[in-house]
Amino acid sequence: MQQVIRWGILGTGVIAHKFAAALRNVPGATLAAVASRTSGNAKAFGRDVDVSRCHGSYQELADDAEVDVIYVATPHPQHAENTLMCLQGGKAVLCEKPFTMNLREARAAIELARQKNLFLMEAMWTRFLPVVAEAKRVIASGEIGRVQQCHGDFGFAANDASAHRLYDRDLGGGALLDVGIYPLSLAAYFLGAIDSVTAVAQLGDTGVDMQTAFTLQHRGGAVSSCACAINAQTPTELTIAGDLGYLRLESPFYVSNALTVVLANGERRTIPCPYIGNGYCLEAMEVTRCLREGLIESPVMSHDESLALMTCLDLIREQIGLTYPADLNV
């Protein structure tokens, strides 16, 4: 029998609840424990997700011998500290995006994972969607020709009171790290390594970016343009274009279950790409596969890829004048 992978979830927010629900659709995986900063919150989360092993501190989960891998679901600025804690506890880690607040923190986490020979992956869950795999297949087939461009946007108007985190610089707020990472990640996945970036932004009263637009030059000459916002509802589409046609991940692309292919000769078709549950289970399945095969990183979302994306994010933030407290903690 194959080993059952025992998961722990660190954090109790919305994304933690979604991931807990997703684990029910992952063969050979079980949610073994959860943790919050207080016992009360941990037990409340445990009741919500039907788990009795509830830790009142993150350290207790990192030290739990009944857990194999931990999903880090805390706010952005805590990712590095929590990931290092879990790795020090001998646990494999799936850390929610953005991986860390900056490249320095990302390097520290990856260096420790490699040193301890432990699995570590940034939870860029959209890379594991069937529609993304199908887009990769269509591109590889040559149907749309040589890929030259990618255009992606992700924007929404964060007007309700619950969106306060998005405006708080101390909590890693702003459009770029919250949603801009999605089109950036897929642009790099489809067009390859990024050689240069140019960015502009509108900063808000609290110092975070309300919207950011950036263009990327990819190795080999291809160009991509991306935009993100927390003050504008955008189409949230992603297109990849070649010299023979283009394909589109239908809106909203980050949960798209269909791919449209449009060719220069007028041919057009839509390919259904359904997925299981809320989609988060797909990245958990990849973690399960990697752990069973003894891998410390996934070829779909590798360590080097996370480092490259964080390098690009740092460059964008430098250009638009966006800094966070983590940048000063050297």
C-alpha positions as CSV (number, residue, x, y, z in Angstrom):
1,M,0.0,0.0,0.0
2,Q,1.1,3.5,-0.7
3,Q,1.9,5.8,2.2
4,V,-1.0,8.0,3.3
5,I,0.3,11.6,3.4
6,R,-0.7,13.3,6.6
7,W,-1.3,17.1,6.2
8,G,-1.3,19.9,8.7
9,I,-2.7,23.3,8.0
10,L,-1.0,26.4,9.5
11,G,-3.4,29.3,9.6
12,T,-7.2,29.4,9.8
13,G,-8.3,32.0,7.2
14,V,-10.5,31.7,4.1
15,I,-7.7,30.0,2.0
16,A,-7.1,27.5,4.8
17,H,-10.8,26.5,4.8
18,K,-10.7,26.1,1.0
19,F,-7.6,23.9,1.2
20,A,-9.0,21.7,3.9
21,A,-12.1,21.1,1.7
22,A,-9.8,20.3,-1.3
23,L,-7.9,17.7,0.7
24,R,-11.1,15.6,0.8
25,N,-10.6,15.0,-3.0
26,V,-6.9,14.0,-2.8
27,P,-6.4,10.2,-2.9
28,G,-4.0,9.0,-0.2
29,A,-4.1,12.2,1.8
30,T,-5.6,13.1,5.1
31,L,-5.9,16.2,7.1
32,A,-4.3,15.2,10.4
33,A,-3.9,18.5,12.3
34,V,-4.5,22.2,12.2
35,A,-2.9,25.2,14.1
36,S,-3.6,28.7,15.0
37,R,-2.0,31.3,17.3
38,T,-4.6,30.5,20.0
39,S,-6.1,27.2,21.1
40,G,-9.6,28.6,20.8
41,N,-9.2,29.6,17.1
42,A,-7.5,26.2,16.4
43,K,-10.4,24.3,17.9
44,A,-13.0,26.4,16.1
45,F,-11.2,25.7,12.8
46,G,-10.9,22.0,13.7
47,R,-14.7,21.8,14.2
48,D,-15.2,23.5,10.9
49,V,-13.0,21.0,9.0
50,D,-13.7,17.9,11.2
51,V,-10.2,17.6,12.7
52,S,-9.6,16.8,16.4
53,R,-5.9,17.4,16.5
54,C,-5.8,21.2,17.0
55,H,-2.7,23.1,18.1
56,G,-2.7,26.5,19.8
57,S,0.6,27.5,18.4
58,Y,2.3,27.2,15.0
59,Q,5.4,25.7,16.7
60,E,3.3,22.8,18.0
61,L,2.2,21.9,14.5
62,A,5.8,22.1,13.2
63,D,6.9,19.7,16.0
64,D,3.9,17.3,15.5
65,A,5.3,13.8,14.7
66,E,1.9,12.8,13.2
67,V,2.2,15.3,10.3
68,D,4.2,14.8,7.1
69,V,3.6,18.0,5.3
70,I,2.3,21.5,6.3
71,Y,0.3,23.9,4.2
72,V,1.3,27.4,5.2
73,A,-1.8,29.6,4.9
74,T,-0.9,32.7,6.9
75,P,-0.7,36.3,5.6
76,H,2.2,37.1,3.2
77,P,4.7,38.6,5.7
78,Q,4.6,35.4,7.9
79,H,5.3,33.0,5.1
80,A,9.1,33.0,5.4
81,E,9.1,32.7,9.2
82,N,6.5,30.0,9.2
83,T,8.1,28.0,6.4
84,L,11.5,28.1,8.1
85,M,9.9,26.9,11.4
86,C,8.2,24.0,9.7
87,L,11.3,23.0,7.8
88,Q,13.3,23.1,11.1
89,G,10.7,20.8,12.5
90,G,11.5,18.3,9.7
91,K,8.3,18.9,7.8
92,A,7.7,19.2,4.0
93,V,6.0,22.5,3.2
94,L,3.5,23.8,0.7
95,C,3.6,27.6,1.2
96,E,0.8,29.8,-0.1
97,K,1.8,32.4,-2.7
98,P,3.5,34.8,-2.8
99,F,6.2,32.5,-1.6
100,T,7.8,35.2,0.6
101,M,8.0,39.0,0.7
102,N,11.2,39.2,-1.2
103,L,14.1,37.3,-2.8
104,R,16.2,37.3,0.3
105,E,13.5,35.4,2.3
106,A,12.9,33.0,-0.6
107,R,16.5,32.1,-0.8
108,A,16.7,31.4,2.9
109,A,13.7,29.1,2.8
110,I,15.0,27.2,-0.3
111,E,18.5,26.9,1.1
112,L,17.1,25.3,4.3
113,A,14.9,22.9,2.4
114,R,17.8,21.7,0.3
115,Q,20.1,21.5,3.3
116,K,17.5,19.3,5.1
117,N,16.5,17.4,2.0
118,L,12.9,18.4,2.5
119,F,10.2,19.0,0.0
120,L,9.2,22.7,-0.5
121,M,6.9,24.3,-3.0
122,E,5.2,27.6,-3.6
123,A,1.4,27.0,-3.8
124,M,1.0,28.4,-7.3
125,W,-2.2,26.3,-7.7
126,T,-3.2,27.7,-11.1
127,R,-0.2,25.9,-12.7
128,F,-1.8,22.6,-12.0
129,L,-5.2,23.4,-13.6
130,P,-6.2,21.2,-16.5
131,V,-6.8,24.3,-18.7
132,V,-3.1,25.3,-18.1
133,A,-1.9,21.8,-19.0
134,E,-4.1,21.8,-22.2
135,A,-2.7,25.2,-23.1
136,K,0.8,23.9,-22.8
137,R,-0.1,20.9,-25.0
138,V,-1.7,23.1,-27.7
139,I,1.4,25.4,-27.7
140,A,3.8,22.4,-27.9
141,S,1.8,21.0,-30.9
142,G,2.6,24.1,-32.9
143,E,-1.0,24.8,-33.7
144,I,-0.8,28.5,-32.9
145,G,2.8,28.7,-34.3
146,R,5.7,30.3,-32.5
147,V,4.5,32.0,-29.3
148,Q,5.3,35.7,-29.4
149,Q,3.0,37.3,-26.8
150,C,1.0,36.8,-23.6
151,H,-1.5,39.2,-22.1
152,G,-3.0,38.7,-18.6
153,D,-4.9,40.8,-16.1
154,F,-6.4,40.2,-12.7
155,G,-8.2,43.0,-11.0
156,F,-11.1,43.6,-8.7
157,A,-12.5,46.5,-6.6
158,A,-11.8,45.8,-3.0
159,N,-14.4,48.1,-1.5
160,D,-15.8,46.2,1.4
161,A,-14.6,46.4,5.0
162,S,-13.2,42.8,4.9
163,A,-10.6,44.0,2.4
164,H,-8.6,46.1,4.9
165,R,-5.7,43.7,4.7
166,L,-5.2,44.6,1.0
167,Y,-4.6,48.2,2.0
168,D,-2.2,47.5,4.9
169,R,1.5,47.7,4.0
170,D,2.4,45.8,7.3
171,L,0.3,42.9,6.1
172,G,1.8,42.8,2.6
173,G,-1.1,44.5,1.0
174,G,-1.4,45.8,-2.6
175,A,-2.4,44.3,-5.9
176,L,1.0,43.0,-7.1
177,L,1.7,40.4,-4.4
178,D,-2.0,39.5,-4.0
179,V,-3.1,39.0,-7.6
180,G,-0.4,40.3,-9.9
181,I,1.6,37.1,-9.1
182,Y,-1.0,35.1,-11.1
183,P,-0.5,36.5,-14.6
184,L,3.2,36.9,-13.9
185,S,3.6,33.2,-13.0
186,L,1.6,32.0,-16.1
187,A,3.4,34.4,-18.4
188,A,6.7,32.9,-17.3
189,Y,5.3,29.4,-17.5
190,F,4.2,29.8,-21.1
191,L,6.8,32.1,-22.5
192,G,9.9,31.1,-20.5
193,A,12.6,32.9,-18.5
194,I,12.2,36.6,-17.9
195,D,15.2,38.8,-19.0
196,S,13.8,42.2,-18.2
197,V,10.7,44.0,-16.8
198,T,9.3,47.5,-16.9
199,A,6.5,48.5,-14.5
200,V,4.3,51.5,-13.6
201,A,1.8,51.7,-10.7
202,Q,-0.7,53.8,-8.9
203,L,0.1,53.8,-5.2
204,G,-2.6,54.5,-2.6
205,D,-2.7,56.6,0.5
206,T,-1.3,53.7,2.6
207,G,1.6,53.1,0.4
208,V,0.5,49.9,-1.3
209,D,-0.1,49.6,-5.0
210,M,-3.7,50.0,-6.0
211,Q,-2.9,48.9,-9.6
212,T,0.3,47.9,-11.3
213,A,1.0,47.2,-15.0
214,F,4.2,45.6,-16.2
215,T,5.8,44.3,-19.4
216,L,8.2,41.4,-19.6
217,Q,10.9,40.6,-22.2
218,H,11.3,36.8,-22.3
219,R,14.4,35.0,-23.4
220,G,14.1,34.4,-27.1
221,G,12.3,37.6,-27.8
222,A,8.7,37.0,-26.7
223,V,6.9,39.8,-24.8
224,S,4.1,39.7,-22.2
225,S,2.0,42.4,-20.7
226,C,0.3,42.0,-17.3
227,A,-1.9,44.2,-15.1
228,C,-3.4,43.8,-11.7
229,A,-5.6,45.9,-9.5
230,I,-7.5,46.1,-6.3
231,N,-9.4,49.2,-7.4
232,A,-10.8,48.1,-10.8
233,Q,-12.8,45.1,-12.0
234,T,-10.9,43.8,-15.0
235,P,-11.8,41.1,-17.5
236,T,-9.4,38.7,-15.8
237,E,-8.4,36.9,-19.0
238,L,-5.2,35.4,-20.2
239,T,-4.2,35.0,-23.9
240,I,-1.2,33.5,-25.5
241,A,-0.6,34.4,-29.1
242,G,1.6,33.0,-31.9
243,D,2.1,33.7,-35.5
244,L,-0.7,31.2,-36.5
245,G,-3.3,32.1,-33.9
246,Y,-4.0,32.5,-30.2
247,L,-5.6,30.7,-27.3
248,R,-7.5,32.2,-24.4
249,L,-8.1,31.0,-20.8
250,E,-11.7,32.1,-20.3
251,S,-12.5,34.6,-17.6
252,P,-11.7,34.3,-14.8
253,F,-8.6,32.6,-16.0
254,Y,-7.4,31.5,-12.5
255,V,-10.4,29.1,-12.2
256,S,-11.0,28.6,-15.9
257,N,-12.4,25.3,-17.1
258,A,-12.3,26.0,-20.8
259,L,-9.7,26.9,-23.4
260,T,-10.6,28.7,-26.6
261,V,-8.3,28.3,-29.7
262,V,-8.6,30.8,-32.5
263,L,-6.5,30.4,-35.7
264,A,-5.6,32.9,-38.3
265,N,-7.5,30.9,-40.9
266,G,-10.8,31.5,-39.1
267,E,-11.0,28.2,-37.3
268,R,-12.2,28.4,-33.7
269,R,-13.0,25.8,-31.1
270,T,-13.4,25.6,-27.3
271,I,-11.9,22.8,-25.3
272,P,-13.6,21.8,-22.0
273,C,-11.1,21.4,-19.2
274,P,-13.0,20.4,-16.1
275,Y,-11.3,20.0,-12.7
276,I,-12.1,18.4,-9.3
277,G,-13.7,20.4,-6.5
278,N,-12.4,23.9,-6.0
279,G,-9.1,23.2,-7.8
280,Y,-6.8,23.4,-4.9
281,C,-6.6,19.6,-4.6
282,L,-4.6,19.5,-7.8
283,E,-1.5,21.1,-6.2
284,A,-2.0,18.8,-3.2
285,M,-1.9,15.8,-5.6
286,E,1.4,17.0,-7.0
287,V,2.8,17.3,-3.5
288,T,1.6,13.8,-2.7
289,R,3.3,12.5,-5.9
290,C,6.6,14.3,-5.1
291,L,6.7,13.1,-1.5
292,R,6.1,9.5,-2.6
293,E,8.9,9.8,-5.2
294,G,11.3,11.3,-2.7
295,L,11.5,14.7,-4.5
296,I,12.3,17.9,-2.7
297,E,10.7,20.1,-5.4
298,S,8.2,19.9,-8.2
299,P,9.2,20.2,-11.9
300,V,6.0,22.2,-12.5
301,M,6.8,24.8,-9.7
302,S,10.5,24.4,-9.0
303,H,12.6,26.2,-6.5
304,D,14.4,28.1,-9.3
305,E,11.1,29.2,-10.7
306,S,10.0,30.6,-7.4
307,L,13.3,32.4,-7.1
308,A,13.0,33.9,-10.6
309,L,9.5,35.1,-9.9
310,M,10.5,36.7,-6.7
311,T,13.4,38.3,-8.4
312,C,11.0,39.8,-10.9
313,L,8.6,41.0,-8.1
314,D,11.5,42.7,-6.3
315,L,12.4,44.5,-9.6
316,I,8.8,45.6,-10.1
317,R,8.5,46.9,-6.6
318,E,11.8,48.8,-6.9
319,Q,10.6,50.5,-10.1
320,I,7.2,51.5,-8.6
321,G,8.5,52.5,-5.2
322,L,6.7,49.8,-3.2
323,T,8.5,48.7,0.0
324,Y,7.5,46.5,2.9
325,P,8.8,46.2,6.5
326,A,10.4,42.8,5.5
327,D,12.7,44.7,3.1
328,L,14.3,46.4,6.1
329,N,14.8,43.3,8.2
330,V,18.2,42.3,6.9
